[in-house]
C-alpha cells in the first residue's frame, strides 16, 4: 500500500484515541484472578503443601534500579496476596529467590543457572534489560525452566533467539509497539527537525529501528538533524546535549530510561535544551513515579513502554487498578510503575493457568499442562485486558502513552488525564503470521517489514 492519505484519516484507521475515555473491553467481563474455589481444584487432596520456589532477577543497583526494582516489589505483592489466601490451589505457598541483573548478560545467565541447579527453583520470572533478555531467553529453554519474563520486550528475542518458545513467556508489549511512537504524530504534526538521544545498546538501537520505520510513513516531511548514542549507564550528557542544541531541533526523541533519563533531563534543563525544545520518550516515565521531579517539563510525551501508568485506567474506570495501586502503596509506600504491574500480573497469569490446568488434569499440573493454559490466556489486570498470544508467548495489551503534567494530588508529575493516547496493539505490531527476519525479507524485525509493506505514507 503506497498511496498517500491524510494524516488524520490514517490515525483514525489505526484506532488512535486521545483522552481518558478508551478502555478496550469492559474489565468486568473477565474473571477476577483471585483465590481458587473448590470447583477449580478437583485434585486438591493430592496436592503437596511443599512451597513453590520462584527465581526472580531484576535490576537492584545502579541507575537502572529506579526502573527495575519495582519488578520484585510487584512480584512480592502478588505472592503475598496469593499466600495470604492459602497459596496456589489453596495449598502451596510461593517462596522467591532473588538476584541483581545489573552486572550484565554473562552474570545474569550464570545466576539463572545457579538458581535452577543449586537453589532448585521450580519457575523463573523477572529480567528487565534487553541485552539480558536476549542472553537469558535461550538458556531457560535449554533448562526447560518455565519462565514469565517481566519484560521479554525486544522483538529479536522471540523472532530470532527463541523463535519457537516453549518455556519462555514475555509480559510487556514488544519494543516495536512503543518504538513506533505514534503519539508524536498526533501531538506535534508540524515537527520538521528531530534529534535522537539514545542509549547505545540493544534497547536503544531496536527502538530507533522501529521509530524510523514509522517516521518515514507518518512524518515524511521531518528529518533527523542530530543523532547521539550514550554508553549504557551514562549519567553525564553535557557533550550529547551540546551537539543536540547545535542542531536546533523541534523535537528530541529519546529511549533513555531509569536513572540515565533522570540525569539527562535535569542536565538538559540546566543547559537550556529543555523546555525550549519538545521531548518525547518511550520509557521516560517507566521509572518509579516519585523519581521524576516537579522540574520535569510539562507537556512532554511521557512513555511507559506502552504498558502502564498507575493513574490509568482511573479508579472510576477500573476498581481493579485502584485496588492494586492502593495495596502497592500501602505495602511499599510508593506508587507502582509498569514493571511492578507486569510482574504482579505475570504471577496472577501463572496462578490462573495453574488453576485451569488443575481443573483439567487433577492434582498439581505439570509444566506442559500449565503452558497449555498460559497460551492464549486473557485476564483482567490493573493495566486492562492482558492476553498471551498463543503463537509466540508474548503478553499484549493496548498501547498507551500520556503527557506529563503537575497535578495537586501528587508531589511529582503524572499523566494529564485529558491527554492520554491509546492505540489497539494490533495496529502497532506485525500479526503473528507475518514473516520473520530471513523468511522472505532481510529487515531487522517482522514489524519493520510490516510497516514498510502495508502502511501508506501520510500526507501533510
N, C-alpha and C positions, 0 to 999 in steps of 0.2 A: 504494500500500500504506500504509494509515493505522493499522491495528490495532496497539496497543501490545503488546510482548513483553518477556520477561525479559531483562535486560542480558546475562547470561552466555550465554543462548541466542543472542542477536543476535551477540555477538562470536564465538561458535563458528561461526555461519553464515558470517561474514566471513573465517574462516580465521586468526584471530589466534592466534599461537603464542608462548608465553613460555618462555624457557630457551635453551640453547645448541645445541639438537639439530636445528633445522629448516634444511634447505637444499633449495630447490625440487626440483631434479633432480640426479642424480649427475653431477658435473663430468666424470668420465671418459668419459661418453657423447658429449661434444662434442669435436671435433678441436682439438688444440693449434694456436694461431695462431703457428706457428714459421716457419723458413725454407722457402721454396718448394722443392719437389722437381722433378726433371726432368719428371716426368709432369704437373706442374701448369703447365708453361710451354712448350708446343709451339712458340711463336713466339720463343723466346729469341734465336735467331740474328738476328732482325730488330729487336731492341730496342737503342736507343741507350744509351750509357753516360752521357748527359747527366744531371746531377743533377736530381732533382725538388725544386722550390722550394715550401716551405710558408710562409705567413704565420701567425704566432701572436701574438695580442694578449690580454693578461691584466692584472690589477691588480698593478703592480710597485712602487707607492709609496703612502704614506698608510696609514690604519688598515685599509684593505681588503686590504693586501698579504699579511697572515698567512693570508688565505683564498685570494687569487688567485694569488700567486706559485708555489705548488706545481703549478699547471696547466702552466706552462712546464717545470718540472722533470720532470713525468710525461711530457710530450711528448718532451723531450730524451732521457730514458732509453730510451723506445721507439725513437726514431730511432737512437740509438747502438747498440742491440741489433740493429736491422734492418740498419744499415750494417755492423756487425761480421760479419754473415752474408752480406755481398756486396751488400746493397742490395735494393730492391724488384725482384722477379723475378731476383734474383741479379746485377743489372747497374746499377741506378740508385740512387745514394746520395741520401739526404734532406738537404737544406740548409734551414735555418729562419731567417726574418727576423722579428724581434720588435719589439713596441712596448707601451707602457703605456696602459691604458684609463682611468686614474684621473681624467683631465680631463673625462670625461663623453661623452654621445652624439655631439655635433657633432664633437668632436676624434677620437673613435673612428671615426666614419664617414669622416672625411677621411683617416685613416691607412689604413683598408681600401682606399680608392680609390687612394691613393698606392702601396701595396704592389702592387696589381694593375696599375696603369697605368705606374708608374715602375720598380718593382722587378721586375716581370714574374713574380709568383708564379703557380704553377700551381694551388695549392689553398690553402684557408684553414682555420684552427682557432682555438680559444680563445673569448674573450668571456665574462665572468662576471656583471657587474651586470645586473639585469633591465632597467633603462631603456636600457642599451647594447644588450642583445639585441633589444629592440623596434625600435631605430633601425637596427641592422646587418642584421637579417633581410631586409627588403625590398631593401636595397642589394645584397647578394650575389646575390639573384635577378636583379636588373637587370643586374649584371655577368656573370651566368652563371658564377659562381665557386663551384665545388664546395666546400662548407663543412661541416665537422664541428665544431659549436659545443660547447665543453666543457660549457656549461650548456644553453641552449635550454629553460629550465625553465618560464618563465611561460606559462600557458595561452593568454593573448591572442596570443602570438607566432604560434602555429600555427592558432589558431581565427579570428583577425581580421586580423592584419597580413600573414601569409603563409598563407592558408587552403588553398592548393594547392601545397605546396612541390615544387620540382623539384631545386634545387641545395643546399638547406638541410637539414641533419640536426642533431638535438639529442641530447646524450649523457646527460643526467641525467634522473631521474624528474621529471615535471612538478610544478609547485608545489602543485597541488591535492592531490597524494599525501601530502605531509607537512603541508600546511595543515590537513588533517582531524585530525591529531594524535590518532589513535585510542588511542594508548598512555595518554593522560591518563585515559581512562575506565577502562581495565583496572587502572591503578595506583592511582588515587585516586577510587573511586566515591562517596565521601562529600563531595567538594568542593561547596560551595554558593556561595562568593564568589570570583569570578575577576577579576583585574586584568590589563590588557593594557599592555604596553610595547613599542612597535614603531618601526622606522624609517619616517619619513614620505615614502615614495616607492613606486614600483610594487610592489616585492617585499613590503614590509610590508602594504600595502593588499590585495594579492592573497592573501597568506597569511591575513589576517583574514577575508576573504570566505568562504574555504573552512572555516576553523576554526569560524566562527559557524554555517554551514550544518550542520556535523556536530554541534556542541554542542547545537543545538536538538533534534536527534534523539536524541542519546546522553546528554546531561546536561540534560534539560528542567527539572530542579529547581534548577539553578545559575543565577546571574545575574551579569552584568558590573557590578562596582561601581566600576571606575575604568578610564579609557582615556586613555593619554598617547601622543603621537606626537612623536618626536625628529627634528629635521632630519638628513638623510643625512650621515654623517661625524661626528656629535656625539661628544664624549668627556667632556662634563660633564653629569651627570644628577642633581644634588642636588635640583632642583625637581621633577623627574619622580618621584624616589624619595619625596620628602616627600608628594606628592599620593597616591602609591600606598599608603604606610604609613597615611595618614589614613583610607583606605577599609577597612582591616582585612581584606585578602583572605586566603583559604585558599591560593590558588594564583596565582602570577604566570606568565603566558604571554607569551613574547617571540619575535620574529623578528629580534632583534638578531644581527649577525654580525661576524666579523672582529675588529679591534681595538676596535670600538664595544662589542661584547659583553663583551670583557675589561675595559674601563673600567667598564661598567655593573655587572658582578657584583662587582668589587672595591669600588666605591663603595657598592653595596647591602650588602656586608658591614660596611663602616665605619659606615653609618647604622643598622645593626641590622635591616634588612629581611630579610636572609638571615643565617643559615639558618633563622630562625624561620618564615618562610613558604616553602612549597614553590615550586619553579620548574621550568617546562617550556619548553625551547627547541627549535625545529625545526631550527636550524642552528648552535646554540651550540658544538657540538663539531666543526664543519666546518673550523675553523682548523687550522694545523699543530699536531699534538698537544702539542708541548712549550710552546706558547704559553699553555696553561691551567695555572694554578699549583696546587700542592698545597692551597692555601687554598680551592679551589672546593668548594662544598657537596657532600658525598657524598649519593647517593640522588636527585640532580637528574635530571630527564629530559633526556638529552644527545643531541640530534638531530644528524644529519649529512646533512640534506636528504633523508632516506630512502634514502641511497645506499650509503655505505661507511664503515666504521671499520677501521683496519688490524688490529685484533685479531679480526675476524670476517669470513669463517669462520676458525676456528682452524687452526693448522698441521696438526693431525691430520686435520681435515676436508678441507683444501684445500692440497695441495702447491703448487698454482699461486699461491695467495695468499702462502704462505711464501716462494716464490721471488721474487715481486715485492717483498715487504717487505724481504727480505734484500738484494736488488740495489739497491733505492732507498736503503736505509740506508747501504750501502757507498758508493754514489755521492755522496750528499748529506749524510751524517752526521746524518740526521734521519729520522723516520718519515713515511710518506705520509698525506695527507689525501684526502678524497673527490674534490677537484678534480684531484689528481695521478693518482688511479686512473682518473678519467673521461677525461683527456687521453691517458693511456697506452693505455687500452682503445680509445679512438677511433682512434688511429693504427693499432692492430692490426686493428680492424674494416676500416679503409681498406685495409690490406695484404692482408687476406683477400679482400676484394672485387676488388682488382686481380688477384690470383692466379686467382680463379674466372673473371673476365672474360677474362683472357688465355687460359686454358684453353679457353674457349668460342669466342673470336674469333681468337686468334693474335696475336702481337706485343704492343706496348703498347696497352692498351684505351683507347678514347676515353671522355669523361665519361659519355655515355649508357650505355655498357656497364658502367661502374663503378657508376653509380646503380642500374641494374637489379639488380646483385648485392647492393648495400647494402640494398635494400628487402626486408624480411623476414629479413635475415641474423641468425643467432644464433652467438655464440661463448662459450666458457667463459673467463671473465675473473677477475681477483682477487676482485671483488665477488660472483661467482657467474655464473649464466647471464644474458647481456645480449642482448636481441632488439630490433632496429629494426622498429618497427611499419610495415608496408607502407603503410598508409593515410595516415599523416601524418608519417613520418620521425622519430618520437620513439623513442629507445632506452630500453627499460624493463627494470627488474629488480625483484625483490620488495622491498617496503618493509621497512626495518629501523631500529630505534632501540634505544638502551640506556640504562642508568642509571649515573651516574658513581660511581666507586669508586677509592680509592687502593690499589694493589697493590704488593707489594715489587719486582716486576720492572721498574717504570718510575718515573722521578722526577716524574711528572705523573699525574693521574687518567685512567683509561681506562674502558671499559665493564665493568661487573660481569658476568662470564661466566655467572652464573646468572640474569641479568635482562635478557636480550636479547629483544626482541619483534620477530617477523617477521610480515608480512601479505602475502598474494598481492596484487600490484599491481592486478590486475583488480577486487579488492574495494574499491579506493580511488579509482578514476578512472572516468569515463564510458567506455563502449565506443566504438570509433571510429565506429559508426553513429549515435550519439546526436546529436540536433540541436544545432547550434552557436548562439551568440547571434544573434538576429534571424531564426532559422529556426523559427518556431513558439513561441518564448519570448523574453523580454527579460531573463533572468538574465545575470549577467556572464560566466559560463562554462558549458560543457556539464556539467561535474561538479557545479556548484551546482544546476543544474536536475535532474540525475540523482538527487542526494541528496534534494532536495525531493520528487521524484516517486516514487521507488522505496524509500527507506529507511523502515522502520517507526520509530515512536517507542519508545525503550526505557523499560521500567518502572523503578520504584525498586528 
